[in-house]
Amino acid sequence: MEYTYQYSWILPFLLLPVPMLIGMGLLLFPAATKNLRRIWAFPSIFLLSLVMILSIYLSIHQINRSSIYQYVWAWTINNDFSLEFGHLIDPLTSIMLILITTVGIMVLFYSDNYMSHDQGYLRFFAYMSFFNTSMLGLVTSSNLIQIYIFWELVGMCSYLLIGFWFTRPIAATACQKAFVTNRVGDFGLLLGILGLYWITGSFEFRDLVEILNNLIYNNEVHFLVLTLCAFLLFAGAVAKSAQFPLHVWLPDAMEGPTPISALIHAATMVAAGIFLVARLLPLFLIIPYIMNFISLIGIITVLLGATLALAQKDIKRGLAYSTMSQLGYMMLALGMGSYRAALFHLITHAYSKALLFLGSGSVIHSMEAIVGYSPDKSQNMVLMGGLKKYVPLTKIAFLVGTLSLCGVPPLACFWSKDEILNDSWLYSPSFAIIACCTVGFTAFYMFRIYLLTFEGHLNVNFQNYSGQKSSSFYSISLWGKEVLKKKNFWLLTMNNNERTSFFWNKTYYEIDSNGKNMIRPFITIPHFGPQKTFSYPHESDDTMLFSMFVLGLFTLLIGVVGIPFNQEGAALDILSKLLNPSINLLHPNSNDSFDWYEFVTNASFSVSIAFLGIFIASVLYKPLYSSLKDWNLLNLFVKRGPNRILWDKIIYVIYDWSYNRGYIDAFYTISLIQGIRGLAELTHFFDRRIIDGIINGFGITGFFFGEGIKYVGVGRISSYLLLYFVFVLIFVLIFYFFKP
């Protein structure tokens, strides 16, 4: 086993041959490489599967022996400075290795079919393999400087994958926004690393805490400087894990292909910030105020992400804000010192959210069969509805992921989220109240996404789609004409330029003949067999469904790793074994008895809030019973004019806040972008008009002076005498009028 640990540094680099061989093939044999492009999925999946098997083997050894292994070697030695590189295998590393590899395999398997029609197929798999290498290198790093190297490589891969379709201006802009926003956090991370080295003289995790404890005990370090360094380290995690206020890049990152959203921006890369805080948690514990600051940022992100997801029309953007909110739960747990709960939720959320993103990709695939390749149409939930008839397996998978994220037992996220909620009551009742309210928001917007996509009344009716030729959909049509009706509808849609009525709306748009005839065949290219052409919403290929099926099983069963089974009450779950001993301030002793009565009581409260959110979403977006078809929650106030107007105003405010992203992007645009642009224009004006003006003024003055002199110096004595008498006259006049 020692031999296996010693050579486990090879794990991150097993995937490197794929991007290297693809690059060499495109350079040396471009035609053959492109013709055989589909075979490159096999080595990508095979090598990542090999890494997964080795990671599971290491994790089993961790569970059985609770050992920590670190192997380092000197990279640079200069006098007193020594830079060591190596790898660290501990419970946190084991969890991240399994998470990255299992989700990564399913996403690569899914991507083989999803990206089969794309010209950038080879480039996609090269980027993905290099990203997995960078992420595996990050989680196995043994010191801060090594983490920073792989941290930047992960950011570079994210930039390339978000801007994968770089010919689309919106994708190019999104990857630039993600790059710039993450540079803010990464610059803080670099300063924090350098500051910590200046204080301690070490980059190694094993040495930092011990050195800092000695310095604090001997009063040899200023707490303000130490707190500043910790804050800068945390800034890197804030940007990478999309925490407030550096969260603005994550929704725009959805411009990349959907498998990228599933792997990078739901399960792995955004978890890098959580991993960094978990890795540095022993250091943060000895620094005053930083833990409170981490929990504060976490609870703000929890609530902000949930409220911003309430009114999104883009299915992937709604899931992105959901990711932001769930990452806030993990950061809150780490700030409270609930190390186990944070990692538990990291695991359960990764599988659930990957399932949801792959399900959304299947839906987008089906919508492209109708509207053609157009993200504005194929990802717009307003144009969906009734898809359960045509994609029943995708609907089941998406529903499982939705219920899990809502916290419905016995699915995965219920166990982890409920543990965070229970710990929040011990830490701060005010934080607990906000976290519990967010559970209701989560259930509401997730079921809103589900209902609008699969069962909602917003139903685009094309030929070969619904079979009801005379029906229409109540939203902003991209092709149709405005029609007025007397019937009232609950509507939560908004045009790109103007807002429609939300209550008792009298306006809808009817699809005209041009829209009904807009049917484009969607071609899939399976590995074997004939080419298939579809002209209606259809279920995805078997390879895509297989990935969703496996992730669905994980979503159903992964909560088992954190459930205490012993009837005597001892917490003998797998996760506690793996993390024992671990950092857990709220539950420092993992062998304490587990109170099932308290657990059921608290769980009943959180589940009730979740079901309340589901009920409200069901009432507003899909009637629960046929007798309630024309009834919605706010009809109670129809005959009460003032109440109706008040509710209208409240909903307008909430909707505008959510749809416009809390006006945070607009604030950054005005304060930062326009402010910097104005400063640049002012600097440009000063440089051109003042600095250049002075220099040019001296030049022009010299020019005119020379021009005047050349007419004087002509070699004539009479001209010199005239000039002489003129200057004498001037001096005489000056002396006469200004004499003392």
Secondary structure, 3 states (H helix, E strand, C coil): CHHHHHCHHHHHHHHCHHHHHHHHHHHHCHHHHHHCHHHHHHHHHHHHHHHHHHHHHHHHHHHHHCCCEEEEEEEEEECCEEEEEEEEECHHHHHHHHHHHHHHHHHHHHHHHHCCCCCCHHHHHHHHHHHHHHHHHHHCECEHHHHHHHHHHHHHHHHHHHCCCCCCHHHHHHHHHHHHHHHHHHHHHHHHHHHHHHHHCCCEHHHHHHHHHHHHHCCCCCHHHHHHHHHHHHHHHHHHCCCCCCCCHHHHHHHCCHHHHHHHHHHCCCHHHHHHHHHCHHHHHCCCCHHHHHHHHHHHHHHHHHHHCCCCCEHHHHHHHHHHHHHHHHHHHHHHCEHHHHHHHHHHHHHHHHHHHHHHHHHHHHHHHHHCCCHHHHCEHHHCCCHHHCCHHHHHHHHHHHHHHHCCCCCHHHHHHHHHHHHHHHHCHHHHHHHHHHHHHHHHHHHHHHHHHHHCCCCCCCCCCCCCCCCCECCCCCCCEEEECCCCCCCCCECCCCECCCCCCCEEEECCHHHHCCCCCEEECCCCCCCEEECCCCCCCHHHHHHHHHHHHHHHHHHHHHCCCCCCCECCCHHHHHCCCCCECCCCCCCCECCHHHHHHHHHHHHHHHHHHHHHHHHHHCCCCHHHCCCCHHHHHCCCHHHHHHHHHHHHHHHHHHHCHHHHHHHHHHHHHHHHHHHHHHHHHHHHHHHHHHHHHHHHHHHHHHHHHHCCCCCCHHHHHHHHHHHHHHHHHHHHHCCC
